[in-house]
């Protein structure tokens, strides 16, 4: 089956399936929980009293609920459906906001709207008393809460892939406002408590009035059957005199139905059409028991008597449960509801506070990673939260120790690597370069003096344009001298290039790919951090693969490539550099890739040809040319590059794997 990419359709299908399953279960439970009178539903009697059969009313309510929610899903999720189709990056914040909040909005909607729809449908029939509507509302709300709780989990799972896919576009500091954990936990935990309390209360209430109704029915039936009727006195008055009326509540009354169908009551109340119709059609088959409506809260018992030669129906209309009992029941349930809510909120808040303490501690580490304070969280519980606190304290201690070690060793390690590499590279040619270097040093001092003189003369009103020309002329003289020395040095380097150069006094050592990458990460950490640039390592080979050679030289070359990529972004922040390690046949390839727009052709022509540093005082001075020479001479490898103007550049350091 093809997986649908339409979120509104997926949620509509899930909601429809769950609603239908719950509706089928609820269809059979509702008459039992509400104690519907026997033969009162799905009969001709039901249709005549309520205009529609119970099953049709039920199906209409369920169909309307599903239809309205499908329309609601289609409208409210159209932005997400559109994003899935177009993948518009600009709309990602709004899409993520919907994914965060929608499950909880849907939770409330599923709780409220089915109750309104069901009660509205029943009110249109006009056959349900207020107390019955109230009980039906409670039941619908209870089952709707179960559906909403289940659908809260389902909808979050449906939105999870979208949140996961769009998370890669969320930058630090752009995360949507955090929702309250207390609210979320109460949303997910409290409904089960509420539903349990409501159902238990309603079931208990139904069982109570059912037993009380049976008791009253038996008692009043006995009273009616032992009536002694004579033709001389008024029938209604005879019944009132013979029955123990002190046992009747204020809302109970006696009634008689005359042969012509006229009904007379002892208190003047009107008997409902439902009661009369049920009395005529079903009372005889149910032990002369009659019901006021689709509920057993008010009932009646009847019997036939002979009076003045004709058959009369006499009966007692009695109230099984009084309004005061119902009020007490609702009041007690309300107090229990509030009490449980307070207790639950207290428990959830306690958990939330523990988690917030750990979160704040971690945020402090992130904010002050240069100066970790020894602020251990108190261990106040022996549960999973306690384990989390204990783990946090250990991480804090380890982080503090590691940062101290890095602070103590990083500067030394970086300088040692740089000097070792430089010493290895220039060791073979140092002897031939001493004289030109000393000459260049003298020329440099001369230039420094001229620069200082020029700087001091800028704001001097006595210095004229001729003086500036004279200073420039002197500078030019020194530059000519430096150029001649550089040409001489270039000749020496050109001569030495073809020779075998010993880059190190020590023998080659064995090291793993993982060790090399680890050193690169340590050494480049500060430079990357200062440039707000991220180095993403993509390991496509076994990090335990062993290489042989001078690891310091190779680290310095890789660092130089990464540093060049940083410089290529020209200070642009929050950029990415990739270090990909791959194995191809008998070579290991370290690829350093940036997305800084590529190299112009004029720059490409100078690659591997000039000793030029691009990193100022933090640079090694190796340049791409010396890096190339290093890899060629010491590892027998190669450096290649791929660049696309407007996109980016990749440098590939190719190292042969030496067989043992």
N, C-alpha and C positions, 0 to 999 in steps of 0.2 A: 504493500500500500504506500503510495506516495505521501511523504510527509508534508503537510500543509504549511505554508509560510505566512498564511494570513492569521494574525493573532486574534482578531475579533471572531473569525470563524472557529478557531480552535477553542476559544473560551465559550462561545455559544454552544458548540457541540458538547463540551464537558459539562456545562451548566445544565443543558437539556437532559443529558443522560442521568446526572445526579438527581435532578428535580423529579424526573419520571420514576426513578427507583424509590426515592423517599415518598413520593405521592402514592405509589402503589401500596407501600407499607402503611402509610398514614390513612389510606382509604379504608383499610380493614380495622385499624386501631381506633379511629375516631368514634364510631358508634359504640364500641365497648367502653372507651374512656369516658364518654359523655352519657352512657347509659340510655341510649335512645330506646324509646318504647318499642316493644315487639310489633312487627308488621307496620311500622311507621315510615319506613324508607323503601324506595324502589317498588312501590305498590301503586295501584290505582288511587288509593287513599292519599298517598304521598303527592301524586301529580295534581289531584283536585285541591289539596290544601296549599301546596307550595308552587303550583303552576308548572314545575319541572320535577322530574325524578331526581332523587339524591345523586345518582351517578352522573346525570347530565349537569347538574349544578357544579359537581366536583370537577368534571372534565372541563367545563367552561372556565372555572377559576384557574385550573392548572394551565390550560392553553393560553389564557390571557397573561398569566405570570411569565411563561416561557417566551411568548411573542414580544411582550414589552421589554423584557430583559435583552432579547436578541437585538431589538432596535436600539436599546441603550448601549449595548456593546459596540454595535456598528458605528454609532455616532461618536461615542466617547473614545474609541480606540482608532479612529481614522488616521490620526497623526502617526501612530506607531505602524499601522499598515502601510502608510505612505512611505515612511522611513525604510521599512523592510524592502520596499520595491525600488526606491531611489538611492538609499544609503547616503543621504545628504549629511555631511559632517557637521554643518552649521546647526542642524536641528537636534544634535545628540544631547545637549544639556536638557532640552525640553522633554525628549523621549525618556531619558533616565529619570527625570522628575516624575513623569507619569508612572513608570515602572515601580518607583519607590512607593508612591502614595496610592495607586489604583487598588491594590488588594484590600487596603483598609477602608477605602471609600466603598468598594463593592461589598465588604463585610456589612457595613451599616445599611446599604441599600437592600441587600438580601434579607436582612432582619425586618425592615420596616414595610417595604412595598407589598410583599405577599400578604401580610396581615390586613393592609388597607384593601387590597383587591378581593380577598376572601370575604371580609366583612361587608364590603360593598355589594358583592354578588348575593349574599344571604339577605341583606336588607332589601334588595329589590324584590325578593319573593314575599316579604312581609309576614312570614310565618314563624319567625324566631324571636322569642322574648329577649329582653336586654341581658338578663343573667346568662342565658345560653350563648348569646353573641360574645359576652365577656369571656366565658370559658373556652369557646372556640378560638377567640383571639389569643388566649394564653397558649393553647395547644399549637396553633399555627406559628406563633412567635417562638415557641420552644423548638419545633422542628426546623423552622427557618434558621434559628441560631445554630443548630447542628449542621445544616447545609452551608451556612456562611463560614463556620469554623473549618469545615472540610475544604470549602472552596478557597479559603484564605491560603491554605497550604498549596493547593493545586495552582492557583493563579500566580503565586510566588515562584513556583517551579517553572511555569510557562514563561514568565518574564526573566528568569535567571539567564538563559542563553543570550538575551538581548543585553542585559547588564554586563555579562562577561565579554561579549563582543565589543561593546562600546567603551569598556573600561580602559582599553589601550589608548583611547583618545583623551582621557581625563588627565590633566596635568596636576602637579602638586599645587595644592591651594585652591583647586577648582572643584573640589568635592562638594556635592550638594549638602545643604544643612542637615545635620544628623537628626533623626527622629528620636523621640524619647523611648528608651528601652522600657521604662515603666509602663508607658501606654501600650507598647507592642506586646509585652508579656501579659498585661491585663486583657488585651484584646484576644489573645490566644488561649489563656487559661480560664478566665472568668466565665466565658459562655458555657463551658461544660459544667461548672458549678451551678450557674443560674438555671440551665436546662434541667439538671438533676433535681434541684430544689423545687422547680415549678412542676415537673412531672410527678415527683413523689407527693408533693402537696395536693395536686389535682387528683391523683389516683386515690390518695387517702380520703380526700373530700368526697369523691364519687362513691367509694366503698362505704363511707360513713352514712351518706344519705340513702344509699341503696338498702343498707340494713335497717336504718330507721324507717324507711318507707315500707319495708316488709312488715316491720313490727306494727306500725300504725294501720296498715291495711288489714292485718289479722285482727287487731283489736276492734276496728270500726266495723268490719264485716260481721264479727260476732254480735256486736251491739245491734246492727240492723236486722239480722236474722231472728233475733229474739223480740222484735217489736210485736206488740199486740194491738192490732188495728180494729176499731169499731166504726160503724157508719154514722154514728151520731155526732161526733166531734169533728172539728176541722182537722184534716190530715196533717198539715204542716205543724199545727199546734200539738197534736198527739205525739208526733215524733220528737219535738223539742222537749216535751214534758217527760218522755220515757228515757231519752238519752241522757247520759251524765254530761251535761253541757259544760260543767266546770273543767272537764278534761280537754275541751276544744280550745285551741288558741284563738286569739282575737281575730285572726285572719281566716279561720276555718268557719264553714257554714253548712247548713243543711239545705238540700234542694229536692224538689219533686218535679217530675215530668208528667203532665196530664195526658190522657189518651189523645187529645187533639194536638199534642206536640208542644203545648205551651209549658214553659219552665218557670217555676217560682222559687226564689231563694229566700233564706231566712234573714239575710242582711241586705237584700236588694241588689247585690252585685250581678253583673252580667256574666254568663258562662261563655267561654270562647267557642268559636266554630269548631276548632280542632277537637276540644273536649267532647262536644255534642256528637260530632261525626264519629269519633273513636268509640264513644259509648254505644252508638247504634251498630257499628260494624264489627268491633273486636272485643268488647267488654265480656260478652258471654263466653268467648273462647279463651279468655285469660282470667278466669276466676272472678268475673265481675269487677275487674280493676280498670280504671280509666286514668288517662294522663292529660294534663293541661296543654302540653305542647311537646316539642322534640326534646324533652327533658323530664326527669323524674322529681324535680324540685317541688312541683305541685301535682297532686294526684287526687283520685276520687274512688270511692267504692259504692256500688249500687246494688239494689235488689228489687225484685218485682213484688208488689203487694196488691191485694184485692180491696177495693174501696168503693162502696155503693154500687157493687155489681160490675165494676170496670177495673182494668189492670192499670196500675200506676207504677212509675219508676221512682223509687226514693233513693237518695244517696247522700253521702257526706263528701264535700270538697275540702281537702285538708292540705296544709302547707307542711312539707317534709322538713325544710330548712328555713329558718327565719332570717330576715335581713340583718338582724343583730349578730347572728352566728357567722354569716358571710362576711360582715364587716370585721368581726374579730379575727376571722381566718385571714383576711387580706392584710389587716394590720400586723398580725404576727409574722406573716410571710414577708412583709415589707421590712420589718425590723431585722429579721434574719438575713434578708438580702443586703441591707446596709452593713450589718455586722460582718458578714463574710467579705464584702467589698473592702471594708477598712482593714481587716486582717490580711487579705490578699495584697492590698497595696503596701502594707507595712512589710510583708515578707519580700515582695518584689523590690521595694525601695532598698531594703537591706542588701539584697544581692546586687542591685544596681550600684550602690555605694562602694561595695567591695571591688567591683569591676572598674568603676571610675578611678579608684585609687591606683590600680595597676596601670590603667590607661594614662593617667597623669604622670606616673613614674616613667613610663616609656617615652612619653612626649618630652619630658625633661631630659632624658638621655639624648633624644634626637636634637633638641634645641641646644644642649650644652655638651655635645660630644667631645669637645676639647677639654672639658673640665667636669668630669663626672663626680657628683657628690655622693658620699656614703649615706644615703637616706633609705634605710631598709624599711619596708612596710611591715607593720605589726601582723603577726600570725595569730588570727583570732578564731579560726575554725579548722576542723580536721576533715573537711569535705573537699570537693574538687576546686572550690575557690581557694581553700587553704593551700592546695598543691600549686595552684597558679601563682599565689603570692610567694610561695617558697621558691618556685622556679624563677620568678622575676628577680628576687633577691640574689639568686645565684648568677643570673645573667648580668645583673648590675655589677656584681663583684668581678666577674670575668671581664666585662667590658672595661671596667676601670683599670684592671691589671694590663689588659691588652693595649689600651691607649697609652698607658705609662711606658710600656715597652716600645711602642711605636715612636713615642716622643723621644725616648732615649736613643733609639737606634736608627730612626729613619734618616735624619740629616747626615749621620756618619755613613750609613749605607749608601745613600745617594751620592755623596761626595767620593766615597771609595770606588763605587762603580764607574763614576765619570772619570776620575783620575787614572784608574787602572786601564780603562779603555783608551784614554788619550795617551798614556804612557806606552801602551802596546803599539799604538798606531804610529807614533812619532819616534819611537826608540831607534828604528833603523835609519832615520834620516836626520836625526838631531845634530850629528857631527857636522854635516854639510850645511846646516842652516844657521849655525851660531853667528857667523859674521854678518850676513844680511839682516838677521833679527836684531843684532845690536845696532846696526845702522838705522834700521827702521825705528828702533826705540829712541835714538837720538832725534830723528826727524819728528817723531811724535811729540817729544818734549818741546821742540821748536814750534810745532803747530799749536800745542796747548798754550804756550806763551802768547802767540799771536791771537789766538781765540780770546784769551783773557784780556789782552790789550784792546782788541776790537770791542769786546763786551763793555769794558769800562768807558770806551769812547762814544758809545751810542748816545748818551744823554749829555755829552760834553759839548757846549756851544762853540768851543774854540776849534773843534775838529771839523774840517771841511771835506768836501767830496774828494779832493785830491788825496787827502790822508787815507780815506777809505780805499781808494785805488791802490795806494802804496802798500797798505796792509794786504790787500787781495793779491797783489803781485808777489809779495813775500810768501804768502801761503802757496801760490802756484809754484814757486821755486821749490819749496819743500815737497810738494806733491810730485813734481818731476823726479826728484831724488828718490822718493818712495817707490815710484813706478819702476824706476830702473832696478831697484833692489828686488821688487816683486818679480820682474821678468827673469832675473837671475835665479830666484827661488823656483820659479816655474820650470826653468830648464833643469834644475836639479831633480825636481819631483818627476819630470818626464823621464829622466834617465833612470831613476830608481824604480819606476812603475813596473818595468819589465823584469825586475829581479825578484827572486824569491825572498820574501820578507818574513822574518820571524816576529809574529805579533805578540808572542808571550814567551816568557821564560819557563813557565810551568808546562807540564804535560797536559794533553787533553784529558778532560774528565767526563764521566757519564752523568747525564741528568735526564729527567723526564720532561715531557711536554707540559705536564701540570705544574712542575716546579718553575719552569720558565714563565708560564703565564702568571703564576702567583707573584713572582718577582716584579713583573711588569705592572701588575695591579698595585703593588705596594709603592713602587717608585713613582708611578704616575698619579697617585691618588691626589696629592696636593695640587698639582698643575691642573688636573681635570676639574677639581673642586673649585679652584679659583676662576676657571673659565666657564663654570656652570655647564660643563659638557659631560656626557655620559659615555663610558666605554662598555660596550656590550660584547661579551666573549661568546662566540659560537663555536663549540667544540664538536667537530665532526669526525673525530678519531679518538682512539683510546688515550686518555690523558696520562696513562702509565707507560706509554711508548717511550723507549729510551733513545736519546740522541747522544752523540759523542762530540766533544769540542770544548771551546772556551765559552761557557755559559755567560760570562760577564760581557764578552763582545757581542754576543747575539742579543742579550737583553738591551744593551745600549743601542743597537741598530733598531730593534723594534720600538724602543722608547722614542728614538729620533723620528721614526715614521709617525707615531701617534702624536708627537709634539707638532710635527709639520701639519697634521690634519687639524689640530686645535687652532694653529695659526691661520689655516685656510678659511676658518669661519669669521675671521676679522672681528672678534669680540662678540659675535652673535651668540646669545645664551640659549640654554635648554636644547642643545643639539646633540646628535648621536654620532658616535664613531664605533665601527664594528671591527673586532679582531677575530677573524675566522681562522681556525686551525683545521687543515684538511690533509689527508694522505692520498697521494696519487702515485700509483705504482711504487717506485722506490724513493719517492721524495716526500718530505713534509713541507707544506706550503703555509706560511703565515701571511694572511691577507689583511692589510689595514685599509679600511674603506671609510670614506667620508662622503657627505652629500652637500659639499660647499660650492658646487657650481662648476667643477672641472677646472682643468689647466688650459690657459691660452697657449696657442702654438709657440709664441715667443718664449714662454717659460719652459715648454717641453724641450726646446732645442738646447737648454742649458742643463737639463737633468743629467746627473752623473758626471758632470764636467767641471764643476767649480766647487771649491771648499767655501761654502757660504752658510753661515748660521742665520736662522730666521727667528730665533727665540731670545735674542738679547743676552743678558747676563746669565740667564738660566739655561742657555744653550750649551751644547758640548763642543760646537765648532766643527763637528765632523762633516756635516753636509751630506747630501745624497751621494756625492761622488765617493767620499771616503767610506760611507756605509757600503756602497757597492763594492769598493776595493776590499773591504774587510771580509764580506761574505765570499767574494771570489777567492781571496788568498787563504783565508783561515778555514773555511768550510767547504771550499770547492763548489759553492752554490751560485746562485744568480739572483738578481732583483729585476723584476719586470713591472710595468705599470699599465693600467687601462684607465683612460679618462674620456669623459663625454662632457663637452661644454654645456653648461646649463644644468648639469645633474651632479656629477661627482667624480671622484678619483679613487682607484684601488691600486695599492702597491703590494706586490707579491714577493715575499722573501722565500726563495726556494732552497731548501737544505737537503742534500742527499742523505739517506739513511745508511750509515756504515755497517756493513755486515761483520759480525764477529767471527 
